[in-house]
């Protein structure tokens, strides 16, 4: 029985790493979409609309059988938090250095254990906290432009706010995924975020000509199908078994994979801070995965 539980935990942790890899590639897709002059409201609206439509069609029978009012409320709350996180992140990019935004957003890895403690009344293991702090140091090595003067702007404040909402999203996902049907939660989350993104688009953009075929629109399609539809489904399923603090640690490797894809696509060269940061992040994950001496570990 313990072996079965451990195998299931490892499977879900692998799913979270897959999510991190796809999210890392999603930064490149977002850059392609923005280079094609697609606006942030348009990108958010289309990616969530695609995710909701595809997921709803794929699981329509299951959704009808397992739909509940409690899952509806949980999904709406999670979807609203997700929309706010993406919106504040996008807005921060217009007022702050992208490297600063990337680093400050990733500080959610140390916020999640504290929020999880408040929500679930379960204190994270000390080693998980150390691993999260270590991962944050690795992310700093990847994100900061070393040698440049440090500054703090309104955009950086928005990035910190964004980080809080991403941390809250991870915690809410872990809290609701063990109580309600995962597929219903995911679909309602997508639908709520799509509706809010539509309102955002109608208020601040309204450029429907962006729907013409282009490489930018194809990149948004990738974001909708993989970075949103597949990834958030995997995350919700995995967090029914993996505690939120450990999930946040695995998901924070997104920054490492983003750097890998950036190098592979020729956006930036390999540097010593990259190698150091990647090694530190990988070490943090290994630290979390090490079994306890006096207790067999079934989950991180």
PyMOL commands that set and color helices and strands:
alter all, ss='L'
color gray80, all
select helices_A, chain A and resi 2-35+40-58+60-66+69-93+98-105+108-120+126-143+154-177+182-204+208-211+215-238+244-251+254-264+272-289
alter helices_A, ss='H'
color red, helices_A
deselect
rebuild
show_as cartoon
